[in-house]
Amino acid sequence: MRSIASRMSVMSGEGALAVFARARELEAQGRSIIHLELGEPDFHTGQSVIDSAAKALADGKDRYCAVQGVLALRQEIAAYLAHTRSIQVSPDNIVIAPGCKIALFQSMMALLEPGDEVLYPEPGFPGYPSITLGLGAVPVPFALSPRNQLQPDPDEVASKITPRTRMLLTNSPGNPTGTVYTDSVQRALAELAVKHDLWVLSDEIYARILYGGEYLSMLRYPGMKERTLIIDGFSKSFAMTGWRLGYSVAPPEVIPALNLMAVNTYTCVAEFTQYAAIDALRDREGNTARMVTEFSRRRDQFSQDLNRVPGFRCLPPQGAFYAWVDIAGTGMSAEELCRILLEDAGVAAIPGAAFGHEGKNFIRFSFASSMSTLHEAVERIQKVSAVWQGTAVR
């Protein structure tokens, strides 16, 4: 009998999408649902970017184009990274992809052999272990623990390195915790990568959504240029989720492999969207800065409001747009609590175990919604909190 490839049985979906599907079912039944489960800015693409896409189409930019990506866009990305992250990369070392997930998948596929071990943060983006397993490699988590301020512990990472370790994955600011790795932590991780000759995949999709301080890319540390791949894109910083635009920055010897996978999969990214992305990077209207300012305002208020809910404890995140809430004080499991929030309060959130075992006592809310929506969400949560207030521990 014909069967599905065994690799599919070890891969997993995303908890956010499962919760979203149930929330939509409830909406179809006439229920009012506040969606705080998806990592999607409630802002829309800047008008100048939309105008640039329309102009590119009118100018006939609707053909096959360079597999690696339009040179003008790659040049603009190089200039953008120099301006926003103080790193110098060549346009020749950039590959455009139809979304960051594809960029992540193809970068891992280019570098991993079956049985290789991949160190990744937990709680973290579910795609990290899923893709690793799908490629026949072995995911090895390192904890982002509250006792360590949700920072990676370099000593723990070092203790998990074996002769089979091939790759170290970093994500700062991180999903779901909003953690921004400190300079000392990143420097220590870079030293481990050099010492053990590891590839480093630096997921920097939230790099521009930072609430203070200068962003430090892993590429800035000694010995990292020849071993680091950056994964980034346009979804979060430019509110372009539906445009499906991402990119990898990679050492020169990796680029032919990434191009070869592009040839064998998507051929090239839509040309007109790439020309629009150039306008997004230049951001003449200041859309990204305005969006981050608004996210900062929401972060402060939403964290404060959540801390008034019995059994909730929430530290304001340093980056991204997620509230990572410790709910151990409610005396309930995160799964049951999220079920109550969705079914009884009409508030969609993600149980922390969807991001790995280390998240089992947490839930994640996205605050990429208006202040009024966030305020109503907390009011609804307060109303159903009587369910657990009898067992809540403060």
SEGURO-374208 format. One record per atom (N, C-alpha, C): residue in one letter; x, y, z. Coordinates in pm, whole numbers, padded with zeros to 5 digits, always signed. Each point is the difference from the previous one (the first is absolute). Example, Ala and Ser with C-alpha at 12.3 -4.5 7.8 and 13.67 -1.06 7.14 Angstrom:
2
a+01319-00569+00780 a-00089+00119+00000 a+00090+00120+00000 s-00035+00105-00072 s+00082+00119+00006 s-00077+00109+00073 
# end
This chain:
394
m+00084-00120+00000 m-00084+00120+00000 m+00087+00125+00000 r-00040+00101-00073 r+00073+00125-00003 r-00009+00071+00135 s+00106+00070+00038 s+00001+00067+00130 s+00066+00137-00012 i-00027+00081+00101 i+00064+00132+00009 i+00142-00017+00052 a+00093+00080-00049 a+00139-00010+00045 a+00009+00011+00152 s+00085-00083+00058 s+00009-00009+00146 s+00046+00132+00061 r+00073+00084-00073 r+00046+00126+00057 r-00116+00089+00043 m-00116-00017-00066 m-00114+00085+00035 m-00055-00032+00138 s+00021-00121+00047 s-00055-00040+00130 s+00073+00065+00116 v+00123+00050-00024 v+00075+00059+00110 v-00008+00152-00001 m-00059+00057-00106 m-00014+00145-00005 m-00130+00042+00070 s-00007+00126+00038 s-00116+00047+00075 s-00052+00129-00060 g-00124+00034+00037 g-00058+00126-00043 g+00030+00110+00101 e-00079+00106-00005 e+00017+00111+00093 e-00126+00016+00083 g+00021+00011+00132 g-00113+00016+00091 g-00084+00121-00030 a+00065+00107-00046 a-00074+00124-00030 a-00104-00024-00109 l+00037-00077-00101 l-00092-00024-00111 l-00115-00091+00042 a+00028-00096+00090 a-00106-00087+00050 a-00101+00079+00083 v+00049+00087+00086 v-00090+00085+00079 v-00079+00093-00091 f+00067+00055-00101 f-00068+00088-00094 f-00114-00071-00071 a+00022-00128-00037 a-00104-00076-00069 a-00122-00018+00090 r+00023-00032+00128 r-00113-00015+00093 r-00069+00134+00023 a+00078+00107+00009 a-00059+00132+00020 a-00090+00037-00117 r+00042-00035-00121 r-00083+00029-00117 r-00129-00083+00001 e+00008-00123+00050 e-00121-00081+00013 e-00100+00068+00093 l+00050+00052+00111 l-00088+00067+00095 l-00060+00127-00061 e+00081+00071-00076 e-00051+00120-00067 e-00110-00035-00099 a+00016-00114-00068 a-00102-00044-00096 a-00132-00030+00070 q+00009-00030+00130 q-00121-00026+00079 q-00058+00129+00058 g+00060+00113-00034 g-00051+00128+00048 g+00069+00053+00124 r+00106-00068+00048 r+00070+00044+00119 r+00094+00116-00031 s+00017+00088+00096 s+00098+00108-00010 s+00133-00050+00054 i+00103+00001-00085 i+00131-00049+00039 i+00104+00110-00016 i+00082+00019+00103 i+00114+00091-00008 i+00123-00084-00033 h+00060+00027-00114 h+00111-00081-00048 h+00133+00055+00051 l+00055-00069+00100 l+00133+00035+00052 l+00094-00119-00017 e-00031-00088-00095 e+00079-00121-00019 e+00103+00010-00112 l-00026+00084-00098 l+00089+00004-00117 l+00104+00111+00011 g+00121-00028-00049 g+00107+00098-00002 g-00005+00084-00126 e-00105+00079-00012 e-00019+00081-00119 e-00032+00143+00039 p+00084+00096-00041 p-00030+00140+00032 p-00138+00040-00051 d-00071+00082+00078 d-00130+00048-00045 d+00014+00122-00090 f+00123+00042-00026 f+00026+00106-00096 f-00001-00059-00141 h-00009+00086-00099 h+00005-00045-00138 h+00122+00059-00069 t+00034-00061-00111 t+00114+00044-00079 t-00012+00148-00035 g+00111+00073+00008 g+00000+00142-00032 g-00047+00028-00142 q-00068+00112-00017 q-00058+00033-00130 q+00106+00011-00108 s+00117+00053+00032 s+00104+00014-00101 s+00048-00137-00049 v-00004-00100+00087 v+00040-00136-00039 v-00104-00057-00096 i-00126+00021+00031 i-00108-00045-00088 i+00010+00069-00136 d+00027+00130+00004 d+00015+00075-00125 d+00118-00052-00082 s+00108-00037+00068 s+00118-00053-00069 s-00031-00134-00067 a-00080-00083+00068 a-00039-00128-00060 a-00085+00024-00125 a-00094+00093+00009 a-00086+00030-00115 a+00083+00054-00117 k+00096+00086+00031 k+00084+00056-00106 k+00086-00110-00064 a+00052-00090+00084 a+00082-00108-00054 a-00081-00088-00094 l-00124-00027+00037 l-00087-00079-00089 l-00027+00076-00129 a-00029+00129+00013 a-00026+00082-00120 a+00122+00007-00091 d+00118-00011+00061 d+00124+00005-00078 d+00042-00137-00053 g-00086-00099+00017 g+00030-00132-00054 g+00088-00088+00086 k+00008+00031+00132 k+00082-00082+00089 k-00081-00121+00048 d-00043-00082-00096 d-00082-00117+00032 d+00054-00125-00069 r+00131-00004-00021 r+00066-00108-00073 r+00085-00083+00096 y+00052-00112-00053 y+00105-00067+00074 y+00115+00097+00021 c+00067-00014+00113 c+00115+00086+00026 c+00112-00082+00063 a+00104+00065+00047 a+00116-00072+00053 a-00039-00093+00113 v+00051-00122-00004 v-00030-00100+00104 v+00038+00053+00138 q+00115+00063+00010 q+00049+00048+00129 q-00076+00122+00049 g-00071+00066-00090 g-00073+00120+00035 g+00048+00117-00082 v-00086+00098-00018 v+00034+00120-00077 v+00120+00068+00065 l+00101+00032-00082 l+00123+00059+00053 l-00028+00130+00076 a-00089+00082-00052 a-00030+00128+00066 a-00052-00021+00142 l-00081-00104+00021 l-00051-00029+00134 l+00113-00051+00089 r+00084-00087-00052 r+00110-00052+00081 r+00097+00112+00040 q+00020+00093-00090 q+00083+00115+00034 q-00064+00084+00109 e-00132+00017-00009 e-00071+00079+00100 e+00001-00069+00137 i-00012-00132+00001 i+00006-00074+00127 i+00137+00017+00064 a+00105-00008-00080 a+00136+00019+00053 a+00014+00138+00063 a-00053+00103-00067 a+00006+00136+00054 a-00084+00012+00127 y-00115-00064+00001 y-00091+00001+00115 y+00065-00065+00122 l+00066-00114-00019 l+00065-00069+00111 l+00117+00081+00054 a+00070+00069-00088 a+00109+00087+00045 a-00055+00114+00084 h-00113+00054-00041 h-00060+00115+00070 h-00066-00039+00131 t-00071-00112+00003 t-00079-00036+00118 t+00073-00095+00095 r+00104-00071-00048 r+00068-00098+00086 r+00152+00012+00003 s+00050+00098-00073 s+00146+00024-00003 s+00076-00125-00042 i-00052-00072-00098 i+00071-00116-00055 i+00019+00020-00149 q+00111-00048-00052 q+00034+00015-00141 q-00016-00135-00070 v-00092-00007-00094 v-00019-00122-00078 v-00003+00037-00148 s+00036-00095-00083 s-00002+00022-00145 s-00136-00039-00056 p-00051+00074-00098 p-00123-00044-00068 p+00012-00141-00058 d+00122-00041-00033 d+00021-00135-00054 d-00026-00108+00104 n-00003+00038+00128 n-00020-00096+00108 n-00144+00001+00053 i-00091+00055-00079 i-00142+00008+00039 i-00083-00078-00101 v-00094-00081+00051 v-00092-00075-00085 v-00143+00034+00042 i-00080+00048-00092 i-00140+00035+00026 i-00086-00127-00006 a-00094-00011+00092 a-00088-00118+00008 a-00144+00045+00018 p-00096-00088-00034 p-00142+00033+00020 p-00042-00024+00145 g+00056+00078+00092 g-00032-00012+00141 g+00119-00049+00081 c-00001+00033+00129 c+00110-00039+00088 c+00003-00150+00027 k-00116-00063+00004 k+00000-00145+00026 k+00074-00075-00109 i-00021+00041-00125 i+00073-00064-00110 i+00149+00028+00014 a+00036+00122+00035 a+00141+00035+00019 a+00060-00085+00112 l-00074-00017+00109 l+00046-00081+00112 l+00015-00146-00042 f-00102-00054-00064 f-00001-00140-00042 f+00117-00028-00094 q+00017+00086-00098 q+00104-00026-00099 q+00140+00018+00058 s+00016+00092+00092 s+00130+00016+00065 s+00035-00123+00081 m-00098-00056+00072 m+00025-00120+00078 m+00023-00121-00090 m-00076-00008-00108 m+00016-00110-00093 m+00137+00001-00066 a+00053+00119-00023 a+00130+00013-00065 a+00115-00045+00091 l-00022+00003+00131 l+00111-00018+00094 l-00007-00125+00085 l-00117-00064+00010 l-00015-00112+00093 l+00000-00135-00070 e+00066-00096+00065 e-00005-00140-00040 e-00086-00076+00100 p-00061-00113-00041 p-00073-00082+00096 p+00089-00036+00119 g-00055+00014+00119 g+00073-00031+00122 g+00072+00118+00061 d+00017+00110-00076 d+00061+00120+00058 d-00089+00056+00111 e+00062+00062+00099 e-00074+00059+00110 e-00008+00151-00016 v-00118+00054+00032 v-00026+00143-00014 v-00041+00055+00136 l+00075+00094+00052 l-00034+00066+00125 l-00095+00116-00030 y-00110+00006+00074 y-00098+00106-00025 y-00065+00044+00131 p-00050+00124+00006 p-00059+00050+00124 p-00140-00056+00024 e-00028-00029+00127 e-00134-00046+00040 e-00038+00069+00130 p-00119+00065+00004 p-00101+00006-00105 p+00048+00078-00122 g-00047-00047-00117 g+00043+00063-00123 g-00096-00029-00113 f+00030+00055-00116 f-00083-00018-00118 f-00013-00149-00032 p-00122-00053-00014 p-00019-00144-00020 p+00068-00055-00125 g+00027+00086-00098 g+00064-00047-00122 g+00141-00051+00021 y+00068+00047+00104 y+00139-00042+00020 y+00012-00151+00018 p-00065-00059+00100 p+00011-00146+00014 p-00071-00075-00111 s-00109+00055-00052 s-00077-00069-00104 s+00083-00017-00127 i+00062+00107-00046 i+00083-00008-00121 i+00119-00091+00024 t+00061+00013+00118 t+00115-00084+00034 t-00036-00147-00013 l-00111-00039+00059 l-00043-00140-00005 l-00032-00042-00143 g-00065+00088-00075 g-00035-00032-00137 g+00121-00026-00088 l+00113+00058+00037 l+00124-00020-00075 l+00082-00118+00053 g-00056-00070+00099 g+00070-00116+00055 g+00107+00036+00102 a+00003+00126+00042 a+00095+00044+00101 a-00066-00007+00139 v+00076+00038+00102 v-00045-00018+00139 v-00009+00136+00069 p-00120+00045+00038 p-00012+00128+00071 p+00040-00016+00147 v+00083+00092+00048 v+00047-00002+00139 v-00031+00136+00061 p-00101+00009+00088 p-00038+00130+00053 p+00090+00049+00112 f+00017+00132+00007 f+00058+00061+00120 f-00104+00096+00055 a-00007+00010+00132 a-00112+00066+00066 a+00014+00151+00005 l-00113+00068-00023 l-00014+00141+00032 l-00084+00004+00127 s+00067+00003+00113 s-00066-00020+00129 s-00022+00131+00073 p-00112+00013+00072 p-00023+00120+00080 p+00111+00024+00102 r+00061-00109+00050 r+00108+00019+00098 r+00123+00064-00062 n+00006+00002-00132 n+00110+00063-00072 n-00049+00118-00084 q-00112+00060+00043 q-00061+00114-00070 q-00030-00032-00147 l-00032-00126-00028 l-00035-00049-00134 l+00116+00017-00099 q+00122+00011+00052 q+00119+00006-00083 q+00057-00141-00017 p+00062-00031-00114 p+00073-00126-00010 p+00112-00004+00104 d+00025-00119+00053 d+00109-00022+00093 d+00116-00062-00078 p+00105+00075-00028 p+00111-00056-00079 p+00060-00127+00058 d-00001-00012+00134 d+00053-00122+00061 d-00088-00120-00035 e-00132+00021+00000 e-00090-00110-00038 e+00021-00036-00148 v+00011+00102-00085 v+00022-00025-00142 v+00129-00080-00019 a+00106+00042+00069 a+00129-00070-00011 a-00012-00144+00042 s-00079-00026+00106 s-00013-00137+00051 s-00073-00092-00098 k-00071+00057-00095 k-00079-00080-00094 k+00070-00018-00135 i+00117+00056-00014 i+00075-00016-00125 i+00071-00136+00000 t-00019-00074-00107 t+00061-00131-00016 t+00072-00003-00136 p+00073-00109-00028 p+00063-00010-00133 p-00100+00004-00115 r-00129-00025+00029 r-00102+00002-00105 r-00063+00138-00019 t+00029+00094+00088 t-00061+00133-00009 t+00050+00071-00125 r-00093+00047-00080 r+00033+00063-00128 r-00040+00146-00006 m-00107+00036+00075 m-00059+00133-00018 m-00053+00053+00132 l+00013+00132+00016 l-00058+00073+00112 l-00100+00100-00057 l-00124-00007+00048 l-00106+00092-00043 l-00022+00106+00108 t-00002+00127-00040 t-00029+00107+00093 t-00118+00082-00054 n-00073+00064+00091 n-00116+00079-00039 n-00015+00116+00096 s+00044+00118-00041 s-00003+00118+00086 s-00034+00121-00086 p-00107+00075+00042 p-00100-00032+00102 p-00073-00130-00035 g-00045-00069+00104 g-00050-00134-00020 g-00151-00012+00004 n-00048-00099-00071 n-00139-00046+00006 n+00003-00134+00074 p-00074-00013+00112 p-00112+00082+00049 p+00035+00096+00114 t+00124+00000+00049 t+00029+00067+00126 t+00026+00149-00013 g+00038+00047-00120 g+00038+00140-00015 g+00139+00030+00054 t+00077-00105+00030 t+00134+00017+00056 t+00096+00058-00103 v+00078+00098+00042 v+00112+00051-00080 v+00128-00048+00066 y+00077-00082-00068 y+00122-00054+00058 y+00096+00114+00035 t+00063-00011+00116 t+00098+00101+00041 t+00129-00017-00080 d+00080+00106+00001 d+00128-00004-00069 d+00088-00112+00057 s+00002-00014+00131 s+00087-00102+00061 s-00046-00141-00037 v-00131-00021-00006 v-00052-00132-00039 v+00035-00030-00146 q-00024+00096-00088 q+00029-00023-00141 q+00150-00021-00024 r+00080+00075+00071 r+00145-00016-00015 r+00043-00140+00043 a-00058-00048+00110 a+00033-00134+00047 a-00046-00106-00098 l-00120+00018-00059 l-00049-00095-00099 l+00089+00001-00124 a+00044+00118-00041 a+00089+00011-00115 a+00131-00073+00026 e+00053+00015+00121 e+00125-00068+00034 e-00017-00152-00004 l-00115-00049+00045 l-00027-00144-00007 l-00007-00047-00144 a-00065+00081-00084 a-00013-00037-00142 a+00137-00009-00066 v+00087+00094+00031 v+00135-00002-00057 v+00079-00118+00054 k-00007-00020+00130 k+00076-00108+00064 k-00037-00136-00056 h-00132-00021-00024 h-00047-00132-00044 h-00032-00004-00149 d+00035+00106-00072 d-00018+00008-00144 d-00144-00029-00042 l-00093+00077+00058 l-00143-00018-00027 l-00048+00103-00101 w-00099-00040-00080 w-00079+00097-00074 w-00093+00072+00098 v-00027+00126-00024 v-00094+00077+00082 v-00109+00055-00091 l-00124-00030+00035 l-00115+00059-00069 l-00058+00105+00094 s+00010+00126-00039 s-00049+00110+00082 s-00131+00050-00057 d-00111-00036+00065 d-00133+00041-00042 d-00024+00142+00051 e+00004+00097-00092 e-00007+00141+00038 e-00126+00068-00053 i-00107-00077-00013 i-00122+00054-00059 i-00061+00113+00084 y+00028+00001+00134 y-00055+00106+00085 y+00104+00106+00034 a+00111+00007-00075 a+00111+00087+00036 a-00038+00147+00013 r-00097+00045-00080 r-00037+00142+00004 r-00103+00030+00109 i-00061-00103+00056 i-00105+00021+00102 i+00066-00015+00136 l+00064+00108+00042 l+00086+00002+00117 l-00042+00118+00088 y-00007-00022+00132 y-00048+00104+00090 y+00115+00058+00084 g+00100+00046-00069 g+00113+00062+00068 g+00132-00067-00036 g+00105+00080-00009 g+00132-00053-00027 g+00028-00023-00147 e+00122-00038-00029 e+00045-00027-00136 e-00011-00147-00029 y-00045-00034-00122 y-00009-00141-00036 y+00138-00056-00033 l+00029-00116+00056 l+00129-00066-00023 l-00024-00130-00076 s+00041-00001-00125 s-00011-00121-00082 s+00113-00095+00036 m-00026-00130-00009 m+00105-00099+00023 m+00116+00016-00097 l-00026+00061-00114 l+00104+00017-00101 l+00109+00097+00044 r-00026+00077+00107 r+00096+00102+00043 r+00115-00056+00083 y-00009-00124+00043 y+00099-00052+00094 y+00117-00067-00074 p+00116-00001+00063 p+00120-00057-00065 p-00022-00145-00044 g+00043-00030-00122 g-00007-00136-00051 g-00135-00043-00051 m-00097+00092-00002 m-00137-00041-00035 m-00034+00019-00147 k+00072+00087-00069 k-00037+00029-00138 k+00005-00123-00088 e+00098-00088+00024 e+00017-00118-00085 e-00090-00116+00038 r-00077+00013+00111 r-00081-00113+00043 r-00147+00036+00028 t-00036+00126-00015 t-00134+00046+00038 t-00089+00023-00121 l-00125-00047+00009 l-00104+00032-00097 l-00107+00080+00073 i-00037+00113-00054 i-00109+00081+00054 i-00128-00035-00076 i-00108-00018+00075 i-00134-00016-00059 i-00080+00124+00036 d-00053+00068-00100 d-00079+00120+00025 d-00101+00017-00112 g-00087+00099+00015 g-00102+00021-00102 g-00080+00126+00027 f-00115+00007-00064 f-00078+00124-00002 f-00132-00010+00078 s-00034-00119+00048 s-00131-00020+00062 s-00022+00085+00123 k+00096+00000+00092 k-00022+00062+00130 k+00036+00148-00001 s+00121+00033-00042 s+00047+00139+00009 s-00073+00093-00095 f-00055-00053-00109 f-00065+00084-00101 f-00147-00035-00019 a-00055-00084+00090 a-00142-00038-00006 a-00037-00053-00137 m+00082-00092-00053 m-00020-00054-00134 m-00015-00153+00006 t-00080-00048+00095 t-00011-00145+00020 t-00047-00073-00126 g-00098+00053-00068 g-00056-00068-00117 g+00084+00012-00126 w+00103+00081+00003 w+00084+00018-00118 w+00095-00118-00018 r+00026-00074+00106 r+00088-00117-00002 r+00136+00035-00059 l+00075+00078+00075 l+00134+00042-00040 l+00097-00019+00116 g+00103-00079-00023 g+00105-00019+00098 g+00134-00009-00069 y+00104-00017+00079 y+00132-00015-00061 y+00097-00065+00097 s+00103-00060-00057 s+00113-00052+00077 s+00123+00083-00034 v+00081+00024+00100 v+00135+00053-00020 v+00094-00112+00039 a+00087-00041-00090 a+00079-00120+00024 a+00145+00018-00046 p+00091-00080+00056 p+00138+00002-00049 p+00004-00041-00148 p+00102+00045-00073 p+00004-00024-00146 p-00014-00146-00041 e+00059-00093+00078 e-00004-00140-00042 e-00138-00063+00013 v-00092+00067+00073 v-00135-00054+00019 v-00094+00048-00111 i+00030+00112-00061 i-00089+00061-00098 i-00035-00092-00116 p+00096-00072-00062 p-00038-00090-00111 p-00103-00104+00041 a+00010-00051+00123 a-00098-00100+00047 a-00138+00062+00014 l-00008+00122+00054 l-00129+00068+00015 l-00060+00029-00137 n+00082+00043-00094 n-00049+00025-00135 n-00050-00127-00066 l+00071-00110+00022 l-00040-00128-00059 l-00137-00044+00053 m-00023+00021+00129 m-00131-00036+00056 m-00109+00091-00054 a+00032+00127-00021 a-00098+00091-00059 a-00038-00048-00140 v+00098-00039-00079 v-00025-00050-00136 v-00093-00119+00003 n+00017-00085+00100 n-00077-00124+00008 n-00131+00014+00076 t-00031+00119+00047 t-00126+00019+00074 t-00082+00115-00060 y+00032+00124+00039 y-00087+00111-00039 y+00051+00079-00122 t+00116-00037-00055 t+00061+00063-00117 t+00048+00143+00028 c-00091+00086+00041 c+00036+00137+00037 c-00118+00060+00076 v+00028+00107+00071 v-00105+00074+00071 v-00062+00101-00096 a-00130+00023+00014 a-00072+00092-00090 a+00075+00132-00013 e+00027+00039-00123 e+00086+00114-00028 e-00059+00131+00054 f-00129+00023-00021 f-00058+00129+00039 f+00001+00019+00151 t-00012-00110+00077 t+00007+00013+00146 t+00139+00038+00045 q+00101-00045-00072 q+00137+00033+00037 q+00027+00150-00020 y-00054+00056-00106 y+00018+00144-00020 y-00076+00080+00106 a-00114-00050+00041 a-00073+00067+00108 a+00078-00008+00131 a+00070-00113+00022 a+00078-00018+00123 a+00113+00102+00011 i+00053+00044-00113 i+00103+00104+00002 i-00056+00125+00066 d-00121+00036-00037 d-00065+00118+00059 d-00024-00021+00149 a-00038-00123+00038 a-00024-00029+00143 a+00128+00022+00080 l+00111-00047-00049 l+00126+00013+00072 l+00041+00146+00017 r-00028+00082-00100 r+00035+00143+00009 r-00092+00072+00098 d-00124-00045+00013 d-00096+00046+00102 d+00000+00153+00014 r-00022+00068-00109 r+00000+00146+00001 r-00110+00058+00089 e-00106-00076+00020 e-00113+00049+00081 e+00018-00027+00148 g+00106-00073+00039 g+00023-00030+00141 g-00101-00097+00059 n-00053-00091-00083 n-00104-00092+00047 n+00048-00093+00111 t+00122-00052-00014 t+00049-00095+00101 t+00015+00066+00135 a+00059+00117+00003 a+00019+00071+00127 a-00133+00030+00067 r-00099+00043-00077 r-00132+00028+00059 r-00063-00126+00055 m+00014-00110-00074 m-00058-00126+00045 m+00065-00046+00131 v+00132+00008+00008 v+00070-00044+00121 v-00036+00090+00119 t-00015+00128-00024 t-00042+00091+00108 t-00136-00040+00055 e-00091-00035-00090 e-00133-00043+00044 e+00007-00135+00072 f+00081-00092-00051 f+00017-00128+00068 f+00055+00020+00142 s+00091+00093+00015 s+00058+00028+00132 s-00107+00049+00097 r-00087+00086-00049 r-00109+00052+00084 r-00094-00112+00042 r-00031-00088-00096 r-00087-00114+00031 r+00068-00096+00098 r+00128-00025-00023 r+00074-00090+00088 r-00010+00045+00145 d+00026+00126+00024 d+00000+00052+00137 d-00138-00016+00064 q-00104+00041-00071 q-00134-00005+00058 q-00051-00143+00013 f+00020-00080-00103 f-00052-00137+00001 f+00068-00083+00109 s+00131+00014+00016 s+00071-00072+00105 s-00053+00039+00137 q-00020+00130+00018 q-00053+00050+00127 q-00139-00056+00027 d-00085-00001-00101 d-00136-00051+00017 d-00002-00149+00028 l+00084-00076-00071 l+00004-00145+00021 l+00045-00035+00142 n+00088+00080+00057 n+00048-00026+00135 n-00108+00022+00106 r-00112+00059-00039 r-00111+00017+00093 r-00092-00122+00001 v+00019-00091-00096 v-00081-00122-00006 v+00052-00098+00105 p-00088-00054+00086 p+00046-00093+00103 p+00077-00118-00059 g+00119-00025+00054 g+00080-00113-00044 g+00087+00025-00120 f-00011+00119-00062 f+00082+00034-00117 f+00125+00078+00044 r+00110-00026-00069 r+00121+00078+00022 r+00068+00022-00134 c+00018+00127-00036 c+00051+00033-00133 c+00106+00109+00009 l+00121-00032-00048 l+00104+00100-00011 l-00007+00063-00139 p+00009+00133-00011 p-00004+00063-00132 p+00113-00054-00088 p-00032-00045-00122 p+00104-00055-00088 p+00096+00109-00047 q+00123-00042-00034 q+00100+00095-00047 q-00011+00025-00151 g-00069-00089-00070 g-00016+00014-00143 g-00116-00084-00048 a-00025+00000-00131 a-00114-00069-00062 a-00131+00057+00054 f-00111-00072-00019 f-00129+00054+00047 f-00084-00109+00066 y+00067-00072+00092 y-00068-00107+00073 y+00011+00022+00151 a-00110-00025+00070 a+00001-00004+00146 a+00011-00146+00040 w+00106-00033+00071 w+00027-00138+00045 w-00037-00006+00147 v-00114-00062+00030 v-00062+00011+00131 v+00015-00129+00079 d+00062+00011+00116 d+00012-00112+00093 d-00134-00018+00071 i-00064-00116-00023 i-00133-00023+00059 i+00004-00109+00107 a+00120-00034+00049 a+00011-00104+00102 a-00083+00035+00123 g-00012+00131+00029 g-00075+00044+00116 g-00149-00023-00007 t-00051-00036-00119 t-00144-00028-00011 t-00035-00139+00051 g+00101-00088+00010 g-00026-00138+00039 g-00058-00084-00111 m-00005+00055-00123 m-00057-00072-00114 m+00109-00026-00103 s-00026-00098-00087 s+00091-00022-00112 s-00023+00109-00104 a+00104+00030-00076 a-00012+00101-00104 a-00103-00040-00105 e-00006-00130-00031 e-00096-00047-00100 e-00144+00022+00045 e-00028-00034+00127 e-00136+00019+00050 e-00034+00148+00011 l+00098+00079+00041 l-00024+00143+00013 l-00030+00062-00137 c+00077-00039-00101 c-00025+00055-00134 c-00134-00046-00055 r-00041-00121+00037 r-00132-00048-00042 r-00109+00088+00061 i+00013+00032+00128 i-00099+00085+00067 i+00000+00140-00061 l+00118+00052-00023 l+00009+00134-00059 l-00069+00006-00135 l+00019-00104-00083 l-00059+00002-00134 l-00150-00031+00005 e-00035-00108+00067 e-00139-00047-00005 e-00093+00086+00085 d+00048+00049+00114 d-00086+00074+00092 d+00015+00152-00010 a+00126+00044-00025 a+00025+00145-00004 a+00009+00053-00142 g+00020-00088-00097 g+00016+00047-00138 g+00133+00069-00023 v+00104-00046+00070 v+00135+00055-00018 v+00092-00114-00043 a+00060+00012-00118 a+00086-00105-00053 a+00145+00026+00039 a+00060-00098+00068 a+00141+00007+00040 a+00061-00138-00018 i+00132-00010+00011 i+00071-00124-00029 i+00060-00059+00128 p-00029-00126+00032 p+00068-00062+00114 p+00149-00014-00026 g+00079+00028+00103 g+00145+00008-00018 g+00066-00128-00045 a-00059-00117+00029 a+00061-00126-00042 a+00005-00013-00152 a-00078+00081-00071 a+00009+00000-00146 a+00137+00046-00047 f+00076+00062+00090 f+00134+00048-00032 f+00108-00083+00068 g-00040-00116+00052 g+00095-00090+00064 g-00033-00021+00147 h+00057-00105+00058 h-00031-00039+00138 h+00029+00113+00099 e+00103+00080-00026 e+00036+00107+00093 e-00111+00105+00013 g-00095-00001-00092 g-00107+00098+00004 g-00127-00050+00067 k+00005-00115+00065 k-00123-00065+00047 k-00079+00082+00101 n+00064+00091+00074 n-00072+00081+00099 n-00026+00143-00049 f-00001+00016-00132 f-00017+00134-00057 f-00108-00002-00108 i-00050+00118-00031 i-00081+00019-00121 i+00053+00123-00072 r-00021+00002-00132 r+00048+00112-00081 r-00118+00076-00057 f+00003+00131+00022 f-00093+00092-00066 f+00079+00086-00098 s-00055+00025-00117 s+00055+00101-00089 s-00066+00133+00033 f+00081+00105+00016 f-00061+00132+00021 f+00006+00084-00126 a-00002-00069-00115 a-00008+00071-00129 a-00145+00030-00033 s-00069+00059+00095 s-00139+00042-00016 s-00016+00136+00066 s-00109+00067-00027 s-00020+00135+00050 s-00009+00002+00153 m+00025+00115+00059 m-00009+00015+00145 m-00140-00033+00049 s-00101+00042-00075 s-00138-00028+00044 s-00028-00149-00002 t+00052-00070-00101 t-00019-00145-00008 t+00071-00070+00115 l+00121+00042+00031 l+00076-00061+00109 l-00069+00026+00134 h-00053+00121+00016 h-00072+00034+00124 h-00122-00089+00016 e-00076-00018-00108 e-00119-00086+00008 e+00040-00145+00028 a+00111-00045-00058 a+00046-00137+00024 a+00026-00022+00148 v+00067+00094+00065 v+00029-00016+00143 v-00128+00005+00082 e-00094+00084-00039 e-00130+00004+00070 e-00069-00136-00008 r+00003-00061-00118 r-00061-00132-00016 r+00072-00105+00085 i+00133+00007+00003 i+00077-00096+00079 i-00032+00016+00149 q-00011+00125+00045 q-00033+00025+00140 q-00135-00062+00036 k-00095+00007-00092 k-00134-00053+00029 k-00001-00150+00019 v+00086-00072-00074 v+00001-00147+00015 v+00102-00046+00102 s+00078+00092+00057 s+00105-00039+00094 s-00055-00061+00127 a-00129+00016+00025 a-00060-00062+00118 a+00014-00152-00005 v+00012-00054-00121 v+00015-00146-00016 v+00123-00050+00075 w+00108+00080-00003 w+00123-00047+00065 w+00040+00079+00126 q-00078+00102+00034 q+00042+00082+00113 q+00002-00077+00133 g-00080-00105+00008 g+00000-00079+00123 g+00130-00073+00023 t+00074-00028-00108 t+00126-00073+00014 t+00121+00086-00035 a-00026+00128-00039 a+00111+00084-00042 a+00095+00029+00115 v+00129+00006-00030 v+00103+00029+00099 v+00072+00127-00044 r+00004+00102+00084 r+00067+00126-00036 r+00133+00010+00072 
# end
